[in-house]
Amino acid sequence: MTRVFNFSAGPAILPEPVLRQAAAEMLDWNGSGMSVMEMSHRGKEFISIHAQAEADLRELLAIPANYKVLFLQGGGLGQNAFVPMNLLRGRASADFVNTGEWMKKSIKEAKNFCKVNIAASGEAGDFTSVPKFETWKLDPEAAYVHICSNETIGGVEYHWTPDTGKVPLVADMSSNILSRPIDVSQYGLIYAGAQKNMGPSGLTVVIVREDLIGHAMPQTPFVFDYKQQADNDSMYNTPPTYAIYIAGLVFKHIKALGGLQAMEVHNRTKAALLYDYLDSTSFYSNPVAKEDRSLMNVPFKLKNEALDEAFLKGAQARGMLQLKGHRAVGGMRASIYNAMPVEGVQALVAYMKDFEASNG
Ligand SMILES: *Cc1c(COP(=O)(O)O)cnc(C)c1O
């Protein structure tokens, strides 16, 4: 068996020990004689898996007791609709900070539900930085302020948390959740699709402050009403059981490695290897402002685009896959989530150097 270094933006690399454990437990989970996939979500076995996953996530992120943790379906993009449906609470508008491709989608969807105020935008700078907080035009009457903490395509990440005062801060953390410690109490709501840093696709995690729920728009489907799901331990309908189980194994794995402090050290080490090299050569480039560079997704371009194909082919021959950049921006992108080992980034940098030496 050969495992590649998988630089996919998502669904993405998972920790090998987690995959091994899942394989070992595939036919018989913990003496139950069943695969987790075959279990009733209402049975005591699955309820224990679900409860443990929530407890471990709460511990990792130090989630305060007045926040609900929901394990839902519908993806990160589904939340672009479910957040306004649940959080507008009769207000007419919400604030958005446009940092790139993912926020553009959030803005577009929200327009179906409310007045959208663009409090700040990185568009003039081609989305290569997070707009400085001093420039944000926040509306004190807004229902919430929506940001994307890590733009997966542009490689732009917040390394600070905006203080939005009494207006709840909503963050799409799909691609950097669990990559480093955060202070959950600064947010009204955090959401994330699992398939970048937590597990397989199909699971969406929502962490929401209790006082914000229970005011959904009348037409909100019950399965997407946070209050309905919170009151039913995310089991108003069948939750994505197998994805929750794998995410639970990932949470345990991160805890065993030392939690989010350890993840941050690991992720900073990897990102520094790659950015330091990118900054040392003109053969490759990354356009993002240094203070806003993502620790998770590193887009880069070759000076000579005509070499892109050859670069990707050579990488593949060395067991490094899914380095092609998103079609919206072109070039390359290395996604180096929690599960990417330092060796993967070392191998990538070594290959980039060799490729430069033979083509530069
Ligand atoms: C991947 C991603 C999404 C999309 O999530 P889906 O699960 O495909 O709906 C949303 N936001 C960000 C920041 C992402 O990286």
The ligand as an SDF file (V2000), in Angstrom:
LIG
                    3D

 15 15  0  0  0  0  0  0  0  0999 V2000
  -15.2240   24.1610    1.7300 C   0  0  0  0  0  0  0  0  0  0  0  0
  -15.8090   25.4190    2.2330 C   0  0  0  0  0  0  0  0  0  0  0  0
  -17.1920   25.6570    2.2180 C   0  0  0  0  0  0  0  0  0  0  0  0
  -18.1560   24.7390    1.4880 C   0  0  0  0  0  0  0  0  0  0  0  0
  -18.7070   23.8150    2.2530 O   0  0  0  0  0  0  0  0  0  0  0  0
  -19.6950   22.7190    1.6130 P   0  0  0  0  0  0  0  0  0  0  0  0
  -19.6190   21.6830    2.6580 O   0  0  0  0  0  0  0  0  0  0  0  0
  -19.1830   22.3130    0.2710 O   0  0  0  0  0  0  0  0  0  0  0  0
  -21.0310   23.3420    1.5170 O   0  0  0  0  0  0  0  0  0  0  0  0
  -17.6730   26.8270    2.7700 C   0  0  0  0  0  0  0  0  0  0  0  0
  -16.8200   27.7400    3.2820 N   0  0  0  0  0  0  0  0  0  0  0  0
  -15.4880   27.5580    3.2950 C   0  0  0  0  0  0  0  0  0  0  0  0
  -14.6090   28.6010    3.8740 C   0  0  0  0  0  0  0  0  0  0  0  0
  -14.9430   26.3960    2.7620 C   0  0  0  0  0  0  0  0  0  0  0  0
  -13.6140   26.2060    2.7690 O   0  0  0  0  0  0  0  0  0  0  0  0
  1  2  1  0
  2  3  1  0
  2 14  2  0
  3  4  1  0
  3 10  2  0
  4  5  1  0
  5  6  1  0
  6  7  2  0
  6  8  1  0
  6  9  1  0
 10 11  1  0
 11 12  2  0
 12 13  1  0
 12 14  1  0
 14 15  1  0
M  END
$$$$
